Amino acid sequence: MLKAVEEASVLVNKDRTKPIELDVQFLFIDKDAKAIRQLTAELTARDYGHLIGKSIHLVCAEFISAADGALALVKKHTPRASTAIFFLDQYGYTDVPSTLIRRIFSELPNSEVVLTFHVSSFATYTNDELVERISQTLQVDIRKALGGRSIDDVKQNDADWRRFIQGALYQALVTGCGARFFTPFFIRGTGSGHGEYWLVHLSQHPRAQDVMKQVHWGHQNHFIHYGGAGLDMLAPQTMGFMQEFDGGFRFDDVARHQSDSALVEQLGALVRSQPGPGLLGEIYAQTCNGSPATAHMYKVALERLVGEGDIVITSHDGKPRRLARYMVDGDKIETNWQAKLFLA
């Protein structure tokens, strides 16, 4: 995180004559005193020691007990925006502090939360009894989705196990945390740790969600998900182990082609189904949780639909939009009824 901020500072200031100073506070919380001591040693060895107690704060406590101080620090440091990025490394699903995350979004609505879960830890404690409890909570027949197999049988196949995690658990997690926007993809390890972590990004703003998906596509070798390519990536038919991608959706060229094709078809159908014009930003916000596509990919698909005469996109002052690079959230999208009339 420290290096990322340093790199961002270089990028922000590379063309500026008067540099901008990024005033960022870092709060590291761990209940293990040994971990805090090790972190202190690492920070000192990497020439960050002089910042401890100033912009770097180390707290030896559980996150739940340290939360009041953390939220107070954010509010004091950014009184207007009240913004922070929370990286919460959870070892298991039962440790997720969903009520606390709801509080974060309530008190710091511009913040983002990134949860990582060690996939192997799910396998350690997840059993058929837990599956039944989750099925009742979500009102989803997980047993049917698993093809009648036991959870122990599902654990024998990495792909099936990860589909179970993504398809069955994300709903309860997102609902419990009160996030409007999320991404539920996996971090792929190397060697024996392949696909080791499940990464869930939670926010209240579609722009934050879009930026996170840009990261997934930009670092395709490290991410994967088990689902569809278009607007229904987490629908039962794409999560029901009838996987169209061999080995999962890998954010590579094959996945990009599938996504582009699916978006053209599904966005066209979505626009045609609407009773009247819709706004580009609203269409993205309403559908982005169910798609691996970025906002730019949406615009590329819409550009193609405009070029084929299926839809019309106009700016706020009525000027036609034809190219993706000029499209903005406030643009109006509607079916090209004139073309449909001629076709009829």
N, C-alpha and C positions, 0 to 999 in steps of 0.2 A: 504493500500500500504506500509506503514511504517512497519507494522508487517510482511508482506510478505517478504520484503527485509531482515529483521532480521532473519526470519526462513531460508531463502535461505543462509544467511551467515553461520548459524550453520551447515547446510547440506554440504556446500562447504568445511568447515574447519574441519569436524568431524574426518577425518583420516590424517590430515596434521600436521606435527611438526612445520612448519612455516606458520602461518595463513595468509590468503589472506584478505585484507580489501576491502570491496565493497564500492567504492566511488560513491554514488548515490545522485543526486540532485532531489528535489521534488518541483514542482511548482503548487500551488493551485490557481485557478482563479475562481472568482464568482463576478457577477455584484451587488449582494446584500451585502451591507455593514454589515447588521445584521448577515448574514451568515459568513462573514469573522471574525467578532468579536466572534461569537460562536465557530468557528474553532480554533481561537487563544486560547480561554479559554480551549477547549478540549485538544489541544496539550500541554498546560501548565499543565493541570491536569494529563496528562499521561506521564509527565517527558520528553516531547520533546521541551519544551519552550526555552531551551538554544540553540536549533538548528535553531530557527527562525532568518532569515537574514543570515544564514550561508549555511546549506544544505537544509533548508526549506524556501521557498519563498511564500509569500501570496500577491496576487494582487487583488484589488477590481476594476474589469472592465469586460466588455463583452469580450468573447474569441477572437472575431474578432479584436478588438482594441488592445488586448494584445498579439496578435500572433507574431508580429515582435520581441518583447522582448523575447518571449518564444523560437522562432527559434534561435535567437542570443545566448541565454543561452545554448541551446543544442550544437550548433556549437563550442562555446567556451569550453564547458566542455568535449565534445568528438570530437575533431577536425578531427580525422582520420575516425572514424566510423559514426559520426553524427547520433547517434541512440537515440531514445526515444520511450516510449510507451505513447500514448495519450488516455486518458479516457474522452470521451466527452458525457456528460449526456444531451441528447436532450429531450425536452418536447414534441415536435411534428415534424412531417415529414418536414413541411415547414421551420423549423429552421436549417436544415442540411446545414452547410457551405461547400458544395461540392467543390467549387472553392478553398477554403482554404485547404481542405484536398488534393486536387490535388497538391497544392503548397508544402505541407508537404512531399508528396512522391517525388516530383521533387527535393527539396532541401535536404531532409533527407531520401534517398531511403531505408535505412535499418530500418526505423521506422515502428511501427505498430499503428493502430488506432482502438480503441474499441468504438463503438457507442451504446448507450442504448436509447431505445424509450419507453415511457410510453404508453402501448397499449390503455388504456382508453382515452388518449388525442387524439388519432386518431379518436375515435368514436365521440368525441365532435364536431369536425369541418368537418369530411369527409361526403360529400353528393353526390348525383347523378351527380352534375355538376363537382365535382373534379374527379369522376370516369371517366367521358367522357374526361376530359383533360388528365388524365393519360393514357387512352386508345389510344388517338391520339399520345401522346409522345412516348409510347412504341410500337405503332402499333400492339396492342394486343386487341382482342375483349373481354374486361373484362366482359361486359354485358352478353355475351354468356357463359363465364366461370362461371358466377354467376347463370346460369340457367334462365336468364330473370328476376330474382328478383330485387327489388330495394335494394339500399344499406342499407336502414333502416331495411329491412327484414333480410338481411345478419347479421346485427349487433345483431339480437336477438339470434343468435347461436354463442357461443364463438369459437367453432372449425372452423366454416365457416369464421368468421371474421378474425381469425389468418391466415387461408389459404389465404384469400384475401391479407392481409398485406405481407405475405412471398412471395406469387406468383406474385403479381402485382407490388409491390413497390421495391423489392430488385434489379430488373434489372436497373431501373432508378438510384437508389442510387449508385450501384457499377459502372455503366457507368459514372455517374457524378463525382465520386470521383477518377476515374482513377486507381482503385486497380486491380491488376492481380489476386489476390487470396482473398477469402472471405469465411466466414461461416455465414449463416443467421438463426440461431436458436433462440428459446425463453427461457427465464428464467422463470421457474415455481415458482409461489408464493405458499403460503399456505392459506387455508380457502377462504375467499372472494377475495383474491388477486391472485388466481390461474392463472398462465400464464401471469403475469402482464407486463413483460418487453420483448421487442424484442431486442436481442443482435446481433450486426453485427460486426464481426472482419474483418478488412481490412489490407492487407499487399502486399508486392511485392515479397514475397518469399514463396515457397511451404513448407519449413521447419517450418516457423512461423504458417502457416495455419494448418499443421499437429499437432503441439504442442497444438494449441487451440482445435482441435477436441479430442485430448487425454484428455483434461480437461472435455469436455462434457461427454465422456464415463466414466471418473473417478468419476464424480459427477452426476451420472445419475438421482438421485432423484430431481435434480434442473433444468434439461433441457428437452426440447421437440421440435419436429419439425413436420410439416405437409407435408409429401411427401413420396417418395419411399426410398428403402433400398439400392439400388445398385448404378449404375453410372448415373442414370437419376432421381435423387430424386426431382428435380425441373422441370421436364418435364411436359407439359400440361396434359398428361394422369394421372400423379400422383398428380398433383395439382388441378385436375378438380372435386374435391369433391367425387371421387370414392375411398375413403380412405381405404387402406388395413389394416391399424392399427386402432384398436378400441381406440379412444381417442388420437390418434397421436403416432408418433414414439418417444418412451421414453428413448432410449439409455439403455434399460434393456436387460435381457437375451433373451427375445423374439425377440427384435429388432436386437440383435447381431446375432442370428441364421439366421434371414431373410437376414441380410447384408452379412454374410459369404456365404450363398447359392447363393444369387444374384451375388456376386462378382465372384465366380467360373464360373458361366454361362456367365456373361457379359464380364469378362476379357478374357475368352477363345475365345469368338466370336470376341472381339476386336483384339486380336493377330492374329487370322486367317484371319481377313479382311485386315491386313497390307500387302503391297507389298513386304516388306523385314523386316529384324530384327529391333527391336526397343530397346531403353534403358529403364531400369526400372524407373529411375528418370524422364525421359521424359513422360512416360506413366502416371505416377502419376501426374505430373504437368499439363498435358493436360486434365485430367479427375477429379481431386480432388475437384474442385468447385461444381461439380454435385453429390458428394457422401458424405454421413456421415461417411464413413470408413476412418480409419487412415492408414498411410503408412504400419504399421505392419500388419494390417488386409489385405491389398493388398498382402503382402508377404506370409501370411498364405494361401491365396487363390491360389497364384502362386505355392506354394509348393505342394498343392494338384493337380494342373494341371500337374506339372512335374511328380508327383507320378503316375498319371493316363496315362502318356505317350502322353498327348495332346500337350505339348510345351517343348522346350529345353531352359534352361538358362545357359549361360556361363559367366565366369569372363573375364576381359580384356586380360588375358593371355591364354584364351581358355579352362580353367578348368571348368568342369560341376558344376553347383550349384543346390543342391537338397533341402536344408533345409532353411527355412525362416530366421533363425537367422544369416546366413552367407551372405544373399543377400544384395547388395549395389546398389546405384543409377546407377553406371556405368556398371552394368551387362547387357548383351545382351539377349533379349528375342525373340524367333521366334517359329513358328509352327514346330512340330516334323514331318517333311514330310516323314521321313523314316517309322515311325509308320503308317502314313496315306497310304503309298505305300503298306505295308503289309496287311492293312485292306482292301484296294481296291482289 
